[in-house]
Amino acid sequence: MPSSPDAVVVGSGPNGLAAAVTLAAAGLEVLVIEGAPAVGGGCRTEELTLPGFWHDVCSAAHPLAVASPFFQRFDLAARGVTLAWPEVEFAHPLDGGRAAVVTRSVGETAARLGADGRAYRRLLGPISGHMDQICPAILAPLRLPPRHLGPVIGYGRRAVLPASLVARRWRTTEARAIMAGAAAHGMMPLTAVPTAGIGLMLTALAHAVGWPVVAGGSARITDAMAAAVVANGGRVETGRWVRSLAELPPARAILLDVSPKELALLAGDRLPGRYRAALRRFRYGPGICKVDFALSGPVPWTNQACRRAGTLHLGGPFEQIAAAEAAVAAGRHPEYPYVLAVQPGVADPSRAPAGRQTLWTYCHVPSGSTADMTGRIEAQIERFAPGFRDLILARAVRTAADEEAHNPNYVGGDIGVGLQTLRQTILRPVPRWNPYRTPARGLYLCSSATPPVPGVHGRCGELAALTALRDVFGVRDRPDIGPGRLRSPAAIKILLIPNGLLRAPPAPASPGGVGPPGRPYLSAPLSELRRVAPAGREVVAS
Ligand SMILES: Cc1cc2nc3c(=O)[nH]c(=O)nc-3n(C[C@H](O)[C@H](O)[C@H](O)COP(=O)(O)OP(=O)(O)OC[C@H]3O[C@@H](n4cnc5c(N)ncnc54)[C@H](O)[C@@H]3O)c2cc1C
């Protein structure tokens, strides 16, 4: 590879890597530069608490990855990434041992909702039944008219409402809790628009594709993406924070997987003052405080169905969750927060030693908060699973301020990179016909600060890369990113060299060699490969 790449991607989150995969598949020489010691951004897995306990550092549940047209073409399964579906997609425990329980079946879910069963089926049935047509529209550039107008309008006319308005049509605590728990992912008061859209989309995805975890951890997704970049002749360099575009090697295109705040800092006066001022007006949302637990056994949820759920929404009835989210929006730390919990062990036993469990949780807090919410998160779990605290072997806590310190994209701990208001959902990060293109020639933004939505789906990166391919390289056709396009995994030889640079040599490697025992390279985290092969040694796919 020449020392000057065709394109440089700064940041190796799912969007940075989706951009790199797309550019490399088009035959370009691509260099990915990542500041953190490992690739993956918001899609990583580490032993955060105790040895043998593998925690998803950020994303854990992956309905968007399943529904994403990018990942459908990339074909995670063919690259050794296994998704694991829980029996219950998500559950919402309530006091007195009751719970709202969402499974893949709309009918089964509705049947548990008593008086609201029919209304639930009438609303969620058509949306989830057409998710294969609605999702490509949600995950597409909004300037293009959707292909399937009817189903998209059916979803869209409710999506622009606040969750509180849609929940008003339901009477049971359970049905209303489903809407509250799913809509509160948006990190906004439930009276704000478009919280109904967020709640309906996530609930419909639970029915349409499920909310799986990744066997072995979310990092398997981004490891497979990084391996695809390398296999296509690209390079991935970790442990190098970029402070200015001037530090980058000359390249015809630069794609930044960063926040609008960092885009302005890195590019400085390469961007016109008006555009920088617009970037400064971009509004960030509240932060999160995340607590990961190593447990001596499964969480003893009073409600039996909750024991089989991958994801749980904690906080009680609609009104209590609405109050918690309103408090956060007003700059307060709620005494009884809305807590998101994922227990990956119900679908993937590999996350902890036999009989043990990991538990992933977070709650919303005001932007930039340094408050440790462990006590309040534990109290919410204990409320629905008495005896939980006795199982705790170890905890790892990240405040909102810590989140930003680990990843500058999460400004003030805002993991959605920007408030999900209607305006900022459509016009992210600033009003422009093509939001990925900046006014500086050859400079693109490819992070989740651009459309369509936050989450692990790779579409922001792919759409930015397609824009760069058209603008700079005259490539108009979407490159084939499928596994057939790449050299076979068995032929990939990775060199690990001291500064953390990963690259594949031009000549095909001989099979065999070092690798984690019993596992093909493409499904092993890069960190494991680093452990088995000290810097400078060669690792050959097994
Ligand atoms: C705690 C948490 C839980 C989440 N849960 C889910 C979930 O369950 N499901 C889901 O779909 N999504 C979830 N998300 C959201 C999802 O992780 C993000 O939307 C997604 O990772 C965004 O991808 P990205 O590539 O745009 O940015 P990121 O994944 O944030 O990656 C950006 C990368 O750029 C690097 N970088 C930034 N600036 C520089 C620089 N100057 N120099 C070098 N490198 C730089 C960062 O280190 C980082 O690796 C969660 C996020 C968090 C934090």
The ligand as a MOL file (V3000), in Angstrom:
LIG
                    3D

  0  0  0     0  0            999 V3000
M  V30 BEGIN CTAB
M  V30 COUNTS 53 58 0 0 0
M  V30 BEGIN ATOM
M  V30 1 C -23.8600 2.8740 26.7270 0
M  V30 2 C -24.3990 2.7840 25.3330 0
M  V30 3 C -25.4020 1.8810 25.0480 0
M  V30 4 C -25.8970 1.7640 23.7500 0
M  V30 5 N -26.8150 0.7890 23.4740 0
M  V30 6 C -27.1660 0.5400 22.1880 0
M  V30 7 C -27.8840 -0.6250 21.8440 0
M  V30 8 O -28.1800 -1.4720 22.7010 0
M  V30 9 N -28.2080 -0.8090 20.5290 0
M  V30 10 C -27.8350 0.0740 19.5430 0
M  V30 11 O -28.1490 -0.1460 18.3620 0
M  V30 12 N -27.1160 1.1820 19.8510 0
M  V30 13 C -26.7680 1.4250 21.1360 0
M  V30 14 N -25.9730 2.5000 21.4520 0
M  V30 15 C -25.6850 3.4960 20.4120 0
M  V30 16 C -24.5930 3.0230 19.4510 0
M  V30 17 O -23.5250 2.4640 20.1710 0
M  V30 18 C -24.1180 4.2250 18.6610 0
M  V30 19 O -25.2300 4.8650 18.0450 0
M  V30 20 C -23.1340 3.8120 17.5750 0
M  V30 21 O -22.0050 3.1960 18.1490 0
M  V30 22 C -22.7180 5.0380 16.7840 0
M  V30 23 O -21.7080 4.6630 15.9010 0
M  V30 24 P -20.6670 5.7250 15.3360 0
M  V30 25 O -19.7310 4.9730 14.4810 0
M  V30 26 O -21.4090 6.8660 14.7630 0
M  V30 27 O -19.9160 6.3130 16.6150 0
M  V30 28 P -19.1310 5.6000 17.7890 0
M  V30 29 O -19.5480 4.1890 17.8910 0
M  V30 30 O -19.2890 6.4560 18.9750 0
M  V30 31 O -17.6230 5.6010 17.3100 0
M  V30 32 C -16.8640 6.7760 17.1550 0
M  V30 33 C -15.4190 6.3700 17.2060 0
M  V30 34 O -14.6170 7.4690 16.8060 0
M  V30 35 C -13.5010 7.5580 17.6660 0
M  V30 36 N -13.0460 8.9480 17.6520 0
M  V30 37 C -13.7690 10.0500 17.9300 0
M  V30 38 N -13.0300 11.1440 17.8160 0
M  V30 39 C -11.7900 10.7320 17.4210 0
M  V30 40 C -10.5690 11.4160 17.1260 0
M  V30 41 N -10.4570 12.7350 17.2130 0
M  V30 42 N -9.4820 10.6690 16.7740 0
M  V30 43 C -9.5580 9.3270 16.6860 0
M  V30 44 N -10.6870 8.6350 16.9620 0
M  V30 45 C -11.7910 9.3390 17.3110 0
M  V30 46 C -14.0560 7.1370 19.0180 0
M  V30 47 O -13.0140 6.7170 19.8950 0
M  V30 48 C -14.9630 5.9930 18.6120 0
M  V30 49 O -14.2840 4.7610 18.5600 0
M  V30 50 C -25.4320 2.6220 22.7360 0
M  V30 51 C -24.4180 3.5380 23.0180 0
M  V30 52 C -23.8820 3.6030 24.2960 0
M  V30 53 C -22.7360 4.5270 24.5830 0
M  V30 END ATOM
M  V30 BEGIN BOND
M  V30 1 1 1 2
M  V30 2 1 2 3
M  V30 3 2 2 52
M  V30 4 2 3 4
M  V30 5 1 4 5
M  V30 6 1 4 50
M  V30 7 2 5 6
M  V30 8 1 6 7
M  V30 9 1 6 13
M  V30 10 2 7 8
M  V30 11 1 7 9
M  V30 12 1 9 10
M  V30 13 2 10 11
M  V30 14 1 10 12
M  V30 15 2 12 13
M  V30 16 1 13 14
M  V30 17 1 14 15
M  V30 18 1 14 50
M  V30 19 1 15 16
M  V30 20 1 16 17
M  V30 21 1 16 18
M  V30 22 1 18 19
M  V30 23 1 18 20
M  V30 24 1 20 21
M  V30 25 1 20 22
M  V30 26 1 22 23
M  V30 27 1 23 24
M  V30 28 2 24 25
M  V30 29 1 24 26
M  V30 30 1 24 27
M  V30 31 1 27 28
M  V30 32 2 28 29
M  V30 33 1 28 30
M  V30 34 1 28 31
M  V30 35 1 31 32
M  V30 36 1 32 33
M  V30 37 1 33 34
M  V30 38 1 33 48
M  V30 39 1 34 35
M  V30 40 1 35 36
M  V30 41 1 35 46
M  V30 42 1 36 37
M  V30 43 1 36 45
M  V30 44 2 37 38
M  V30 45 1 38 39
M  V30 46 1 39 40
M  V30 47 2 39 45
M  V30 48 1 40 41
M  V30 49 2 40 42
M  V30 50 1 42 43
M  V30 51 2 43 44
M  V30 52 1 44 45
M  V30 53 1 46 47
M  V30 54 1 46 48
M  V30 55 1 48 49
M  V30 56 2 50 51
M  V30 57 1 51 52
M  V30 58 1 52 53
M  V30 END BOND
M  V30 END CTAB
M  END
